[in-house]
Amino acid sequence: MFRRASLTAVALAVVVALTPAVAHAAPAGDDFDSATEITTLPFSTTIDTTGSTKAADDPNPCYFWGEGSVWQRYTAPSDGLLRVTARKGSWGTMLAVYTGPRGALGLEPNACVQDGNYTVHAKAGTTYYFMLIEYNEQYGGPLSFTLRQATRSPTTPWPRRPRRRCRATISPTSPSPPPSRARRRRAATPRRPDRSGTATPRPAPSSSRSTAT
């Protein structure tokens, strides 16, 4: 009986190994030319990257090699800030933002984040392509994707208030400060003798009062 069970297990393993894998249909926006267009903001959706493929001319943002990509695109009607977010509970999906035509795409500055968000400094009339990259087909699955307008870049610090400087004002009628201790000590010290060996006397302090003759 034990031998029969072992043979049955081996037969099942062979059947599973020979059974072809179920092919998943490619999701919407699987290719750059069929990128899903976003027309209004705010935009929020769930994208399933299962079955996504990679084209031969797909870029590798920040040297991240993936086997599947899904594309979204949005044309900015005016200058402003855009906040894009792509998050998934399991292995994070790489998010990259590009501009330009196919084959000559330009990556936005530092626009490659994994399971996070990015702020786009949008220009009027420019089309922005959002690339979602999966490492391989095993990591494909649903993720949340949002795009909205932002009021301020999170990397821009708030302006600082200027420091107030206190300046002391001296009144013309205020008495002059007393001489310092070092000044009084120098005044009491006699001068050194000159070459002839006689000490040079200090001049007497002038008096504001006139001397009677």
C-alpha positions in Angstrom: 0.0 0.0 0.0 2.9 2.4 0.8 4.4 1.6 -2.5 1.2 2.4 -4.3 0.9 5.7 -2.6 4.4 6.6 -3.5 3.8 5.8 -7.2 0.7 8.0 -7.1 2.6 10.9 -5.7 5.3 10.6 -8.3 2.7 10.4 -11.1 1.0 13.6 -9.8 4.3 15.4 -9.7 5.0 14.5 -13.3 1.6 15.7 -14.4 2.0 19.0 -12.6 5.5 19.5 -14.2 4.2 18.8 -17.7 1.1 21.0 -17.4 1.7 24.3 -19.1 1.5 27.5 -17.0 -1.7 29.5 -17.4 -0.9 32.6 -19.5 -2.3 35.8 -18.1 -3.6 38.5 -20.4 -1.5 41.6 -20.6 -3.0 44.5 -18.6 -4.1 47.8 -20.1 -1.2 50.1 -20.8 1.3 47.2 -21.1 3.1 49.0 -24.0 4.3 52.6 -24.2 2.1 53.3 -27.3 -1.0 52.0 -25.4 -0.4 54.0 -22.2 -3.6 54.7 -20.3 -4.4 58.4 -20.6 -5.4 60.4 -17.5 -7.7 63.3 -18.4 -8.9 64.7 -15.0 -7.4 65.2 -11.6 -7.4 64.0 -8.9 -7.1 60.5 -10.4 -7.0 57.3 -8.3 -7.3 53.6 -9.5 -6.1 50.1 -8.8 -3.7 48.7 -11.5 -3.1 44.9 -11.8 0.4 44.4 -13.2 -0.1 40.6 -13.5 0.9 39.5 -17.0 2.7 42.7 -17.9 5.6 42.4 -20.4 8.6 44.4 -21.3 9.4 45.9 -24.7 12.8 45.8 -26.1 13.1 49.6 -26.0 11.7 50.0 -22.5 14.1 52.1 -20.3 15.7 50.8 -17.1 15.3 53.7 -14.6 18.1 53.9 -12.1 19.5 50.7 -13.5 16.5 48.8 -12.2 16.0 45.7 -14.5 12.4 44.5 -14.6 10.5 42.0 -16.7 7.2 43.8 -16.9 5.9 47.4 -17.3 2.6 49.3 -17.3 2.3 52.8 -18.6 0.1 55.8 -17.7 0.3 59.3 -19.2 -1.0 62.8 -18.4 -0.7 66.1 -20.3 -0.4 69.1 -18.0 -2.7 71.9 -19.0 -0.7 74.5 -17.0 2.4 74.9 -14.9 2.3 73.4 -11.4 3.1 70.6 -9.1 1.9 67.0 -9.5 2.0 64.3 -6.9 2.1 60.7 -8.1 2.0 57.7 -5.8 2.3 54.0 -6.5 2.0 51.6 -3.5 1.6 47.8 -3.1 1.5 45.8 0.1 4.1 43.2 -1.0 7.3 43.7 -3.0 7.3 47.3 -4.0 6.8 48.3 -7.6 9.3 50.7 -9.2 7.8 54.0 -10.3 9.5 56.2 -12.9 8.5 59.4 -14.7 9.5 60.2 -18.2 9.0 62.8 -20.9 9.7 62.8 -24.6 9.0 60.4 -27.5 9.5 56.7 -27.6 13.1 55.7 -28.0 14.3 59.0 -26.7 12.6 59.2 -23.3 14.1 61.5 -20.6 13.9 60.6 -17.0 12.7 63.4 -14.7 15.3 64.4 -12.0 15.5 61.5 -9.5 12.2 60.2 -10.7 12.6 56.6 -9.8 11.1 55.5 -6.4 10.0 52.1 -5.1 6.7 51.8 -3.4 6.5 55.6 -2.8 5.6 58.9 -4.3 7.2 61.6 -6.4 6.5 65.3 -7.1 6.6 66.5 -10.7 7.3 70.1 -11.6 4.9 70.1 -14.5 5.1 72.4 -17.5 2.1 73.4 -19.6 1.6 71.2 -22.7 4.1 68.6 -21.6 3.1 64.9 -21.5 4.4 62.9 -18.6 4.6 59.1 -18.8 4.4 57.1 -15.6 6.1 53.7 -15.8 5.3 51.0 -13.3 8.0 48.2 -13.4 7.7 44.8 -11.9 10.9 42.8 -11.2 9.4 39.6 -12.7 6.0 38.0 -13.2 6.0 36.5 -9.8 5.7 39.9 -8.2 2.9 41.1 -10.4 -0.4 42.0 -8.7 -2.7 44.9 -7.8 -1.3 48.3 -6.6 -2.8 51.6 -5.9 -2.0 54.5 -8.2 -2.9 58.1 -7.6 -2.1 61.4 -9.4 -3.2 64.8 -8.0 -2.2 68.4 -7.9 0.2 69.5 -5.2 0.3 72.9 -3.6 3.9 72.8 -2.4 6.9 70.5 -3.0 7.6 68.5 0.1 11.4 69.0 -0.4 11.0 72.9 -0.4 11.5 74.3 3.2 9.2 77.0 4.5 10.8 80.5 4.4 12.5 81.6 7.6 11.6 84.8 9.4 14.4 87.4 9.4 16.1 87.8 12.7 15.6 91.1 14.5 18.8 93.0 15.4 18.8 95.2 18.5 20.7 98.3 18.1 21.5 100.5 21.1 20.9 104.2 20.7 23.1 106.7 22.6 21.4 109.9 23.6 23.5 113.1 23.0 22.8 114.2 26.5 23.8 110.9 28.2 27.0 111.0 30.2 30.1 109.4 28.7 31.1 106.1 30.2 33.9 106.0 32.8 37.4 105.1 31.6 38.2 101.4 31.8 40.5 100.0 34.4 43.3 99.3 31.8 43.1 102.9 30.6 43.5 104.3 34.2 46.4 101.9 34.8 48.2 103.2 31.6 47.6 106.8 32.7 49.2 106.2 36.1 52.3 104.4 34.7 55.3 106.8 34.1 57.0 106.8 30.7 60.2 105.0 30.0 63.4 107.1 30.1 64.7 108.4 26.7 68.2 107.9 25.4 69.7 110.6 27.6 68.6 108.7 30.7 66.0 111.2 31.8 62.4 110.3 32.0 60.0 112.2 29.8 57.3 113.6 31.9 53.8 113.2 30.9 52.0 116.4 29.9 49.6 117.7 32.5 46.0 117.2 31.6 44.4 120.3 30.2 41.8 122.0 32.2 38.7 123.5 30.7 38.9 126.4 33.2 41.0 129.4 32.4 43.8 130.4 34.7 43.6 133.9 36.3 46.6 136.1 35.5 
